[in-house]
Amino acid sequence: MSSARKLLRALVLVGLGIGLTVPAAAAQAEPSPSELTEQINKASTELEKVVESYNKLNEQLKQTKTASAALAAKMGPLEAQLAKADAEVGTMAAVAYRTGQVGTASALLDGSGSLADRLGVLDQLARDRKRQLEGFTATERQYTEEKAKLEATQAKQTAQLKELAAGKKKIEAELDKLYEMREKAYGSATSSSGGYTGSIPSISGKAGVAVRFAYNAIGTPYVWAAEGPDGYDCSGLTLAAWRAAGKTLPHNAAMQWDVVAHIGRGSLQAGDLVFYSGLGHVAIYVGGGKVIHAPTFGESVKLASVDMMSPYGYGRVR
């Protein structure tokens, strides 16, 4: 065997030896339960913002639909008014075509009565005709403007519906990942604290109704974009609690902030709303330093400390 071949064989054997003794690359370590919890909390917070954006758009769609219905209701009478004005102008045009201005004037001037009277009749006819034409023009203009508003509103509504459908699809895709993470971390995608079995504080008035509703909702699962009775998200719970007391709130934390009276921490009373996460989350204060809220995906409505997170602000339902 040549020296070159011996050297090549030796290198191959050494290489094989090295390959056998080098340890396999360590497999990527699975995240610990605490790391998974941190990932879940982060993903939940981000997804809740998406849900609240979805809720806001849904509220805006309701407003658009209301505006569209109001505009549509105006169109019927306007169409009838325009048809009437159009008919009057058509009649006036037909008479003018058959008789002609000169013929009408001659008939009046040749008739009985003083010249001043006959001229007065002509002047009145001219004014009446002018009013008819102006009325027709104004009606036609109003009809055209209202029709354009209705068409724009309906186009906006169509765009909002498409955006909602896309948002729903995105949320559902992200939820699949989140529930998979929860399953891995906790052995189950969802958890329940069970219903409330303690005593409910006695609070008078509408605030008392809202607080009792919130206590009775404890244990109900978090369901995104839901306002009961089988599930709630954060703003859906506060909406439902105050709806039971006869008050209307929008289904969005930031929009709820816009309609409540802003108060200081020292003025907090049971029934007030507490806002968190840059207006991305909301809870109902029930007294004793506690709030009830729909926490997040996979969890259920629960009682918690008002300082479970740093509050953004406090509001009283008007």
Number of C-alpha atoms within 10 A of each C-alpha: 5 6 8 9 10 10 10 11 12 12 12 11 11 12 11 11 11 11 11 10 8 8 8 8 6 6 6 6 6 8 12 10 13 10 12 17 16 12 16 20 15 12 17 19 18 12 20 22 17 17 22 24 18 23 24 19 19 20 16 15 19 13 13 19 16 13 16 20 15 12 17 16 11 15 18 12 12 18 14 11 17 21 15 14 21 19 13 16 17 12 12 14 12 12 13 14 10 10 12 12 11 10 12 14 15 10 12 17 18 10 10 10 10 10 13 10 13 18 14 12 15 16 12 12 12 12 12 12 15 12 12 17 17 13 17 21 15 14 20 18 13 15 20 14 11 16 17 12 16 20 14 13 19 17 13 16 19 14 13 17 15 12 15 18 12 12 17 16 12 14 16 12 11 14 18 11 13 21 17 14 19 21 14 14 18 13 11 13 17 15 16 15 14 14 15 15 9 7 7 14 14 10 17 10 10 18 22 20 19 28 30 20 19 29 24 15 27 21 20 21 27 29 20 24 22 18 20 18 12 11 20 27 31 30 31 27 29 33 25 24 30 23 16 17 18 12 14 16 22 20 26 28 29 20 17 22 22 11 15 16 14 16 14 9 12 7 11 18 19 21 28 27 27 27 25 20 14 14 19 21 26 32 27 31 29 28 17 11 13 17 26 27 30 31 23 21 25 19 18 26 29 23 22 16 12 22 12 10 11 11 17 14 18 25 25 19 18 10
